Every structure is written in structure tokens, then in C-alpha cells.
Amino acid sequence: MEQMLTGAIAVGWLLAGLFFFRFWWHTRDRFFLWFALSFWLEAANRVALGLWTGASEHSPFLYGVRVIAYGLILLAVWQKNRPKQ
């Protein structure tokens, strides 16, 4: 049951990434691209968590991937809000 829920969460992250990628495709605004990449990293993280036998949420590698994904969101927000030159 746990693997099924992990797979469902991964599909949700993947679909959210596709949603933002569609907006990037139409606007070419990097904000949406960073969000799409972040969600895809989260999806890959969940797939790795489901396939990796004995892995836990607190594994340093999986936690590091999650930190990078949230860092991409922070980068997107920072780039969007910095002053135009």
C-alpha cells in the first residue's frame, strides 16, 4: 500500500510539473520552467523512494534532492522579484 501511495504522489508531482511546463512553453518565462523542474525533481525523488529498498524519507541523498528542488522554487521567486535593469 505504501508503494502505491508513493507512486500516486510521484504522478501528482509529474502532472504539476507538466502544468507549469505548459505555461513556460507559451510564455517562455523562466519562472515556470524553474517550477516545472522543481516538481519533476520531486517526482524523481518519490520514484527513487519507492524503488530503493530500505530507503526512508530521511535518507541524506533523498533529502538533498528535496533541498535542491525547493532551492529551485526559491530561485524562481528571487528571479521574478528582482528589479529590472
C-alpha positions in Angstrom: 0.0 0.0 0.0 2.9 2.4 0.8 4.4 1.9 -2.6 1.1 2.6 -4.3 0.7 5.9 -2.4 4.3 6.8 -3.2 3.6 6.2 -6.9 0.4 8.3 -6.8 2.3 11.1 -5.2 5.0 10.8 -7.8 2.4 11.1 -10.6 0.9 14.1 -8.9 4.3 15.8 -8.9 4.8 14.9 -12.5 1.5 16.3 -13.5 2.2 19.5 -11.6 5.5 19.8 -13.5 3.7 19.3 -16.8 1.2 22.0 -15.8 4.0 24.6 -15.2 5.9 23.4 -18.3 2.9 24.2 -20.5 2.8 27.7 -19.1 6.6 28.0 -19.8 6.0 26.8 -23.4 3.5 29.5 -24.1 5.2 32.4 -22.2 8.9 31.4 -22.2 9.1 32.9 -18.7 11.8 31.1 -16.7 9.7 31.3 -13.6 7.5 28.5 -14.9 10.5 26.5 -16.1 12.1 26.5 -12.7 8.8 25.4 -11.1 8.4 22.6 -13.6 12.0 21.4 -13.0 11.4 21.5 -9.2 8.3 19.4 -9.4 10.0 16.9 -11.7 12.8 16.6 -9.2 10.2 15.9 -6.5 8.6 13.2 -8.8 12.0 11.6 -9.4 12.6 11.7 -5.6 9.4 9.8 -4.9 10.2 7.2 -7.6 13.6 6.7 -6.0 12.0 6.4 -2.6 9.6 3.8 -3.9 12.2 1.7 -5.8 15.1 2.0 -3.4 14.7 -0.9 -0.9 15.1 0.1 2.7 15.1 3.8 1.9 13.5 6.3 4.3 12.3 9.9 4.0 15.3 10.9 6.0 18.0 9.5 3.7 20.7 12.1 3.1 20.6 11.6 -0.7 16.8 11.9 -1.0 16.8 14.8 1.4 19.4 16.5 -0.7 17.4 16.2 -3.8 14.4 17.7 -2.0 16.6 20.6 -0.8 17.6 21.2 -4.4 14.0 21.1 -5.6 12.9 23.7 -3.0 16.0 25.8 -3.9 14.8 25.9 -7.5 11.5 27.4 -6.3 13.4 30.0 -4.2 15.5 30.8 -7.3 12.4 31.3 -9.4 10.8 33.6 -6.9 14.0 35.6 -6.5 14.5 36.0 -10.2 10.9 37.1 -10.7 11.1 39.7 -8.0 14.5 41.3 -8.6 14.5 44.7 -10.2 14.6 45.0 -13.9 17.7 46.6 -15.4 
